């Protein structure tokens, strides 16, 4: 695999871990929360997946700004989800005390 494929796989794995962490930080894990997290995960990863497909379909070797923006947006979403789940975990632990 080339470097781009490894970066994409790592990004998708981190995105999945972030959403799993968010899902498990909820007190009540209802089916609605499960399906909502699944839809948000698909919506968060879709721009990167589309841009990766377009990049591999192209024949040129020049820079693709759209692909870089898709990576940056996915990383920003992943960081925000991690921060949100961290806050929810902290609030959950404070209420237990």
Contact map, one row per residue, 1 for C-alpha under 8 A:
1110110000000000000000000000000000000000000000000000000000000000000000000000000000000000000000000
1111110000000000000000000000000000000000000000000000000000000000000000000000000000000000000000000
1111111000000000000000000000000000000000000000000000000000000000000000000000000000000000000000000
0111111100000000000000000000000000000000000000000000000000000000000000000000000000000000000000000
1111111110000000000000000000000000000000000000000000000000000000000000000000000000000000000000000
1111111111000000000000000000000000000000000000000000000000000000000000000000000000000000000000000
0011111111100000000000000000000000000000000000000000000000000000000000000000000000000000000000000
0001111111110000000000000000000000000000000000000000000000000000000000000000000000000000000000000
0000111111111000000000000000000000000000000000000000000000000000000000000000000000000000000000000
0000011111111100000000000000000000000000000000000000000000000000000000000000000000000000000000000
0000001111111110000000000000000000000000000000000000000000000000000000000110000000000000000000000
0000000111111111000000000000000000000000000010000000000000000000000000000000000000000000000000000
0000000011111111100000000000000000000000000000000000000000000000000000000000000000000000000000000
0000000001111111110000000000000000000000000000000000000000000000000000000000010000000000000000000
0000000000111111111000000000000000000000100010000000000000000000000000000110010000000000000000000
0000000000011111111100000000000000000000100000000000000000000000000000000000000000000000000000000
0000000000001111111110000000000000000000000000000000000000000000000000000000000000000000000000000
0000000000000111111111000000000000000000000000000000000000000000000000000000010011001000000000000
0000000000000011111111100000000000001000100000000000000000000000000000000000000011000000000000000
0000000000000001111111110000000000000000000000000000000000000000000000000000000000000000000000000
0000000000000000111111111000000000000000000000000000000000000000000000000000000001001000000000000
0000000000000000011111111100000000000000000000000000000000000000000000000000000011011001000000000
0000000000000000001111111100100011001000000000000000000000000000000000000000000000000000000000000
0000000000000000000111111110100000000000000000000000000000000000000000000000000000000000000000000
0000000000000000000011111110000000000000000000000000000000000000000000000000000000001001100100000
0000000000000000000001111111100000000000000000000000000000000000000000000000000000000001000000000
0000000000000000000000011111100000000000000000000000000000000000000000000000000000000000000100000
0000000000000000000000000111110000000000000000000000000000000000000000000000000000000000000000000
0000000000000000000000110111111011000000000000000000000000000000000000000000000000000000000000000
0000000000000000000000000001111111000000000000000000000000000000000000000000000000000000000000000
0000000000000000000000000000111111100000000000000000000000000000000000000000000000000000000000000
0000000000000000000000000000011111110000000000000000000000000000000000000000000000000000000000000
0000000000000000000000100000111111111000000000000000000000000000000000000000000000000000000000000
0000000000000000000000100000111111111100000000000000000000000000000000000000000000000000000000000
0000000000000000000000000000001111111110000000000000000000000000000000000000000000000000000000000
0000000000000000000000000000000111111111000000000000000000000000000000000000000000000000000000000
0000000000000000001000100000000011111111100000000000000000000000000000000000000000000000000000000
0000000000000000000000000000000001111111110000000000000000000000000000000000000000000000000000000
0000000000000000000000000000000000111111111000000000000000000000000000000000000000000000000000000
0000000000000000000000000000000000011111111100000000000000000000000000000000000000000000000000000
0000000000000011001000000000000000001111111110000000000000000000000000000000000000000000000000000
0000000000000000000000000000000000000111111111000000000000000000000000000000000000000000000000000
0000000000000000000000000000000000000011111111100000000000000000000000000000000000000000000000000
0000000000000000000000000000000000000001111111100000000000000000000000000100100000000000000000000
0000000000010010000000000000000000000000111111111000000000000000000000000100000000000000000000000
0000000000000000000000000000000000000000011111111100000000000000000000000000000000000000000000000
0000000000000000000000000000000000000000001111111110000000000000000001000000000000000000000000000
0000000000000000000000000000000000000000000011111111000000000000001001100100000000000000000000000
0000000000000000000000000000000000000000000011111111100000000000000000000000000000000000000000000
0000000000000000000000000000000000000000000001111111110000000000000000000000000000000000000000000
0000000000000000000000000000000000000000000000111111111000000000011001000000000000000000000000000
0000000000000000000000000000000000000000000000011111111100000000001000000000000000000000000000000
0000000000000000000000000000000000000000000000001111111110000000000000000000000000000000000000000
0000000000000000000000000000000000000000000000000111111111000000000000000000000000000000000000000
0000000000000000000000000000000000000000000000000011111111000001001000000000000000000000000000000
0000000000000000000000000000000000000000000000000001111111100000000000000000000000000000000000000
0000000000000000000000000000000000000000000000000000111111100000000000000000000000000000000000000
0000000000000000000000000000000000000000000000000000011111110000000000000000000000000000000000000
0000000000000000000000000000000000000000000000000000000111111000000000000000000000000000000000000
0000000000000000000000000000000000000000000000000000000001111100000000000000000000000000000000000
0000000000000000000000000000000000000000000000000000000000111110000000000000000000000000000000000
0000000000000000000000000000000000000000000000000000000000011111000000000000000000000000000000000
0000000000000000000000000000000000000000000000000000000000001111100000000000000000000000000000000
0000000000000000000000000000000000000000000000000000001000000111111100000000000000000000000000000
0000000000000000000000000000000000000000000000000000000000000011111110000000000000000000000000000
0000000000000000000000000000000000000000000000000010000000000001111111000000000000000000000000000
0000000000000000000000000000000000000000000000010011001000000001111111100000000000000000000000000
0000000000000000000000000000000000000000000000000000000000000001111111110000000000000000000000000
0000000000000000000000000000000000000000000000000000000000000000111111111000000000000000000000000
0000000000000000000000000000000000000000000000110010000000000000011111111100000000000000000000000
0000000000000000000000000000000000000000000000010000000000000000001111111110000000000000000000000
0000000000000000000000000000000000000000000000000000000000000000000111111111000000000000000000000
0000000000000000000000000000000000000000000000000000000000000000000011111111100000000000000000000
0000000000100010000000000000000000000000000110010000000000000000000001111111110000000000000000000
0000000000100010000000000000000000000000000000000000000000000000000000111111111000000000000000000
0000000000000000000000000000000000000000000000000000000000000000000000011111111100000000000000000
0000000000000000000000000000000000000000000100000000000000000000000000001111111110000000000000000
0000000000000110010000000000000000000000000000000000000000000000000000000111111111000000000000000
0000000000000000000000000000000000000000000000000000000000000000000000000011111111100000000000000
0000000000000000000000000000000000000000000000000000000000000000000000000001111111110000000000000
0000000000000000011001000000000000000000000000000000000000000000000000000000111111111000000000000
0000000000000000011011000000000000000000000000000000000000000000000000000000011111111100000000000
0000000000000000000000000000000000000000000000000000000000000000000000000000001111111110000000000
0000000000000000000001000000000000000000000000000000000000000000000000000000000111111111000000000
0000000000000000010011001000000000000000000000000000000000000000000000000000000011111111100000000
0000000000000000000000000000000000000000000000000000000000000000000000000000000001111111110000000
0000000000000000000000000000000000000000000000000000000000000000000000000000000000111111111000000
0000000000000000000001001100000000000000000000000000000000000000000000000000000000011111111100000
0000000000000000000000001000000000000000000000000000000000000000000000000000000000001111111110000
0000000000000000000000000000000000000000000000000000000000000000000000000000000000000111111111000
0000000000000000000000000000000000000000000000000000000000000000000000000000000000000011111111100
0000000000000000000000001010000000000000000000000000000000000000000000000000000000000001111111110
0000000000000000000000000000000000000000000000000000000000000000000000000000000000000000111111111
0000000000000000000000000000000000000000000000000000000000000000000000000000000000000000011111111
0000000000000000000000000000000000000000000000000000000000000000000000000000000000000000001111111
0000000000000000000000000000000000000000000000000000000000000000000000000000000000000000000111111
0000000000000000000000000000000000000000000000000000000000000000000000000000000000000000000011111
